[in-house]
Every structure is written in structure tokens, then in C-alpha cells.
Amino acid sequence: MGQSAELISGRAAADSAKVGAALLGVSLFMWDLIQAPSWTGLDNYLGLFSFDPLFVSP
């Protein structure tokens, strides 16, 4: 792989890490895009894995 290909590959990895960090940050808020976001912390994940019928086994 050439030096420019390695540079592009490194930039792509850094960009995807930034996007992942941003998505993680946004997932910690309750936000309907109209009102200001409110902090929920890990409650979004607790609700997803505790009460969602798709993730709870019968």
C-alpha cells in the first residue's frame, strides 16, 4: 500500500471513530429535535435491554 493510501485509510479510521463517539454521546440524551435535549444517561440502554420485547426472551 502506498503512503497516500495509508494516509487515506488512517483518516477514514479517525473519522469513523469521531462519528462513533458522537453517536454514543447523542444516545445518552432524550431528544426529539424540536425541544432541547435532556440528559438520560444509561436509561436509554437499560430500557432497550430490559423492557423492549424484541430483546426480552419469553
N, C-alpha and C positions, 0 to 999 in steps of 0.2 A: 504494500500500500504506500502510495506517495505521501509526502509531507502535507500537501494540501488536503488530501482525502482524510488523513488523520486529524487535521485541524477541524474539518467539517464534522467529522464523527464526534470529536470532543465537544464541539459547540452544540451539536444535537443532543448529546447526553446531558450537558449542563442545562439546556433549555427544557428538556423533559423533566429534569429534577426540579426546576423552578415551577413548572406547571403542576407537578405533583404536590409540592409544598403549598402552592396557592389553593389547590383543591382541598387539601387537608385543612387548611386554615378556614376556608369558607364552610366546610362541613361542620365546624364547631359552632355555627350560628344558625338561628332560625331567621330566615329572610325571605320575604315574598316579593322582593324587588320594587315594592311600592313604598313601604314604610322602612324605617331604619332597622338594620339588623339587630337582633338581641342575642346575647350570649346564652348558649345552652350547654356548652362543654360536651361531655361524652354522652349526654342524654339521647342525642340522635342515634348513636350506635347502640346504646342499651335498648332503646325502643325497637330498633331494627332487629336485633338478635334475640330479644326476649318476648316481644309481643306480636311480631309480624307472622301471620300464619304460613307464609312461604318458608320461614326459617325454623319454625317450631315443629318438631315432629309430633305426629298424632299419638 
